[in-house]
Structure formats: C-alpha cells, structure tokens
Amino acid sequence: MGVTAIMTKTDRERVSGEADVPDSKRYESISRVRQRIDELETDAEILKENHPDLYEELREAVCDE
C-alpha cells in the first residue's frame, strides 16, 4: 500500500487532466486537496512546536529556497 501525500493517485490524474472525468469530479478532487492543505497547516504547527527536526524536513520538502 502506497503512502498518500496531499493528493492521491486519482486526485493527481483528475487535477492534471489525465483522467477523462466530468468537471464535477475534478472539482471534487480539488476540494479534497484544499481540505488536506488546511490540515497540513495544522500539522506543520504541531511539528514546529513539538518536533522541530520533522518540521524542518517538511518545510524543506514543500518550500522553494
């Protein structure tokens, strides 16, 4: 079983346009990704306060230097 990041494989296919699905399905995936981004912000704050090393790894993975 693969690890899911912010987007699932299905989300990636829908958002990128690779999947031939109605726009409603594409918007559904976009909405789920937005919800996960909100959760990621909360997770980042928890890591920043409680595990700075992991927070730094996350920051490096998602932020352009």
Secondary structure, 3 states (H helix, E strand, C coil): CCCCCCCCHHHHHHHHCCCCCCHHHHHHHHHHHHHHHHHHHHHHHHHHHHCHHHHHHHHHHHCCC
